[in-house]
Amino acid sequence: MQLLSEFRCRGLTLRNRVVMAPMTREHAPRGVPTQAMQSYYQRRAAGGTALIISEGAAPELSGSFGARVPHFFGEEALQGWQRIGAAVHQSGAAIFAQLWHVGAFDPSLIGMQDSLDPKPVRLSPSGLAAPGRPLGSAMTSANIDAAIATFAQSAAAARDIGFDGVEIHGAHGYLPDQFLWAGTNQRSDRYGGDLNARTRFAADLVSECRRRVGADFILSFRLSQWKQLDYGARIAQSPEELKIIVEALSNAGVDIFHCSARRYWEAAFDGSTLSLAGWVRRLSGKPTIAVGSVTLGNDFKSADGKRNSKPAPEQIEDIERRLCEGEFDLIAVGRALLANPDWVRLVEAGRAHELKGFSKSHLETLS
């Protein structure tokens, strides 16, 4: 079964093709990872998952989503992550740190309370959370240089504490994506204008991370068309536009692209059945991770999907077919892995029909 076959990238070998998708949990008081978080990640590793991608962790305080979102800076936080990495490795899995800077995004935009005190000034390309939705301030050149430096510093820290790679969260309307998206990038300097210019921030960020971590450390980049504030948004209107983005990022040093869709199987462009992960793989020549509502009976971003979902084990056959056809290389499982820490073991044993459904209660604790 291709899903259960080894995957290799640079010096890293994964025991199968299953990835734990990054999911914000907000169980890190003062940004410091806890023993409960360590057990949470280790359970998924022990359940057979090959690669753990951590929940998004802030490379600097001003880019954090909230007071209980983990940091990836500071001695105490990094010591917590080092313990998590060691526990995941002990259970046979690899681990990437996802670096998440929200830019001009605030919990209040999605009906949540901003728990940071004092509240930071939100910085972004043009002071926009979405078209027509101003928030915070536009970044100066010095702000841009500083943000790139903090990402690179956190990437180097991940390498130093024994992680296998980092993932730059460049999707869903957060900072790198705010530069990519024409709707939130109205700059007139070298970081704004046409698509080549709008891609420059992300490419410069990746390039600096690569410089700091060296040639052998794995860099993943998460990208999407949809945004938290606009599910219909697109950074690329065509495969030709997508090629501009992924080629620049690939040349800058990206090893793996994590292609976030609300439903992993959906066609990315009219006139083709190929998914976003499939198009990125074709255009970049790099391995891709597909993600979005994997073995969930409804869209994880739908009103009902946020609360509960019946299992959809029949998707295993479709995922296997797409892997065998080379559409993508890895599949990331999110909420289904919250409900089933042993997701891989069940599939491996031919017992996918025993998968449990997801419910909102799975979000309330680190079980």
N, C-alpha and C positions, 0 to 999 in steps of 0.2 A: 504494500500500500504506500503510495507516494507520500501521503500525509504523515506517515510514520517513518519516513526515510530520513537519513542524515542530510544536513545542509551545511555547506562550508562557505565562509567569507573571510578573506585574508587568513589570519591564523586561528580563527574561531570555528569550531565544529559544534553544531547543535544536534541533539539526538533525534529530533523530529522537526516538523515544520509548524508546530503550534506555538504561538506567541500569546502572552498575557497582555491584552491591550491596556494602555494607561487609563486609569479612572480616578478622578478626583475624589478623595475620601474625607479630607479635612479632619483628621484625627491626630494632628501633630501640634500639640500646644506650644506656642512660641516658635513654631516652625521646626521643632526638634523631633525627629523620628523616635518612636517608642518601641518597647518590647512587643506590644500588641501588633504593631505594624510588621515587626520582624516575623512573628508567628504567622501573620496573614500571608505575607509573601512566600514564606517557606512552605506553607501548606499547598500552595499552587505548584511550587517547584516539585515537592514530593509527590504530587498528583500526576506528574508526568510532563507538565509544560516545559518546553525546551528553552524558551527565552522569556524572561520577565522584563517588561518595560515599566519602569516605575510610574506612579502617579506624577503628574507635573509638579516639579519643584522649582521654586523661584531662584534665579541666579543673583537677584538683588531684591531688597525689600520693596522698592518702589514698583517692581513688576509683579508683586505677589497678589493673588486673588483674595486672600483673607488671612486672618491671624492664625488659623489652624492648618493652613497649607504649608507643607514642609519647605524648608530652605535647602538650597544646595550651596551654602556658604557658611562660614563660621565653624569654629572647632567643635562645638557641641553637636551641631547638626551633622557634620561630616563624620564624626565618630559613630553616630546612630546609623548613618547610611553604610558605614564600613561593616558594622555588625550585621546589617541586613544582607549586604553582598556576600559575606562569608557564609551566612545561613543558607542562602539560595545556592551557592556553589556546593555546599555540603550535601544538598539534596539533588545535585546533578544538573542544575540549570545554569544558564548564563543570565546576566543582568545588565541592562542599559539604564542610565539615568535620563529621564526626560526633563529637559530644561525648558521652563514655561514662563515667559514674560508676557503679561496680559496687555501691555501698552495702554491704549485708550479704551479699556474695558473695566467695568465696575460691576460688582454684584447687584447693585440697585437696578441695573439695566434689565435684569431678568427676574426682578421681584424679590431679590434677597437683600439682607442687611449687610452693609459693608462693615466687617468686624475689625478692620485695621484702625488702630488708634495710636498716634494721630494718623489721619488719612493722608496718603501721599498724593502729590500732584501727578496725575496720570499723563504720561508723555507718549506721543505717537507721531507719525509722519506729519499730519496736518491738524491735530487736535480734533479728530473725528472718530467716534466709535462706529459709525456707519454713515452713509450718505445722509446729510441733513441732520445728523445727531452729534452736535459738538460736545466734547468732553475733554477736560484738561488742556494741555498746551502742546503746540507743535515743537518738535525736537530741533534744537540747534545742532550745528556740526559737532560741537563738543559733546552734546548729549548722545549723538549717534556713536561717536568714538568710544564713549564711556560704556554704552550698552553692549557694543561688540566686545569690549575688553572684559566685561563681567561674564558674558557667555563663555568666552575662551578660558577665563580663570576657573569657572565651574567645570568646564570640560576637562581641564588639566587636573583638577581636584578629583574628578571621577576616576581618571586613569591612576592617580597616585594612591587611591584607597582600594584599588583592585577591581573596579568595575570593568566590564568587557567592551563597553561603548557608551556613547551618549546619543540621545535623540533630541534634535532641535525641534521644538513645537512651532512649526510654521504654518499652522492651519487654523480654521474655525474663527478667524477674525481677530487673532492675537497679534503681537507686535510684528514679527516678520511678514505675516499675512497682510497686515495693514499697509505695509509698503507695496506688496504685490498687487493688491486690489485697487483698481483705478478709483473705486468709490470712496476710498479713505486716503488716497495719496494724491494730493493736489500740489505737491512741491514743484518748484521750478529750477531746483539745483540738480546736481548729478544723480540724486536719488529719486527724482520724479520726472514725469513726462511719459515717454513711450514705454513699452513693456520691457525692453532691455534695461532702461534706467530704473524702472520700478523693481527689477530683480536684483539690482546692484547691492542693496543692503543685505539681503539674505546671502548672496554670494560672498560678499566681504566678510560676513559673520562666519560662514562656513570656512572660508580660507584662513581666517585668524584662528579658529578652533583647530584646524588641521595643523597650522604652524606650531601651536602650543602642545598638541598631543603627539605629534610625530606621525610617521607613515603607517604604523601597524595598528593603531587604535581605531576602532570602527565608529564612523559617524553616520547616523541615520537622520533623515529629514522627513518630518510629517507634513504633508500638504493636503489640501482639500479644495473643492470648489465652494461648498456650502459654508456659511458663517452662523454663529450663534444668533445673530440678529437678522439674518436673511438666508433662509434655506435655499432660495433659488439663485443666489449669487454665483458668479463665475469669475475666476482670475484668468481663464483661458476660454475663448469662444470657439476655438478650433484646435485640432491636433497641431497645426502649424504654430499657434501661439503657445501651446503647452510645451512644444519642443524648445522654444526659446528659454523657457523657465528651467526645464530639467537639464538641458545641456549646460547652462551656466552653473547650476548647482553641482552637477556631476563634475565639471571641470574644476570647480572650487574645492572638491574633496569629498562629496557625498558618496558613501558606499552602498547604502540601502535607502530606498524611498518607501515611506509608510503612507499609503494612499487611503485617506479617510473618506468614506462614502456613507451615507445613511443606510444603504443596503449594498453590500459588497458586490452583488451580481448586476447592478444596474448599468446600462450602457452610458458611457461618458459623453458621447456626442451623437447627434442625429446621423442616421445613415450607417451606423456601425453597432454591432452588438458587444463590442469590446468594453470592458469595465475601465475605470480610471487606473487601477493598478496594471491592467493589461496594456493600456496606452503608454503609461510611464515606462514600463519595462521595454516596450518596443522602441520608444523614442530615445531612451537613455542608455540602453544596454546594461543597466544595473538591476540587481535583484529588487523585487518589490514585495511589500506586505499588503495584503488586502484586508479590509476590516469593514464592519457595518452590519449589525443585526445578525450575527452568526449564530445559528441554531436557536434563534428567537422567532416566535410565531407572529411577531409584528415588528414594525419599525421602532427601534429603541428610542427615537426622538418623537414618536407620536404621543398624543396625550395618554393613551392607554399603556404604551410601551414604557413610559417613565414609571408606571406603577406596577405593572405585572406583564408577564408574557408566558404563554405556553411554550414548551420546547418544540423544536422543529428538527428532529434527528434526520429527516429525509434530506436535509441540506448536505449531509456528509458526502453523499454520492455526487452531488453537483460540485462541491469543493474538490473532491478527488479528481473529477474529470478536468476541471480547470487547471489544477496543479500538473496533471499529466500532459496537458496540452501546452504547458508553459505560459499560461496567461499571467500567473504570478508565482512566487516562490514560497511564500509563507502566508499563514492565515492567522489573524489576531482575534482572539475571543475575549469579549468583554463581560457583559452582565451574565451571560450563561456560565462564565467561570466563577462569578460570585456565588451563584446557586450550586455549582458543581466544581469544587476544587479538584476533583478527580476526573474532570472532563476527558482528559487524554486516556486515562486507564479504562474508562467505560468504552470509549471508541475502540481502543486497542483490543478489548475483550469481546467485541461484537455486541456490546450491550448499550448502544447509543439510545435505544428505545427506553432506557431507564433514566435518561437525563431528567432532572427536575426543572420545573418552570421557575422563572425569575419573578420575584415580588419585591415591592418597595422595602420590605423588612430587611432584605439583603444589603440595602444601602445604609441602614441605621447602625450597624455594628461591623467590626472587623472580624467576622466569623470565618 
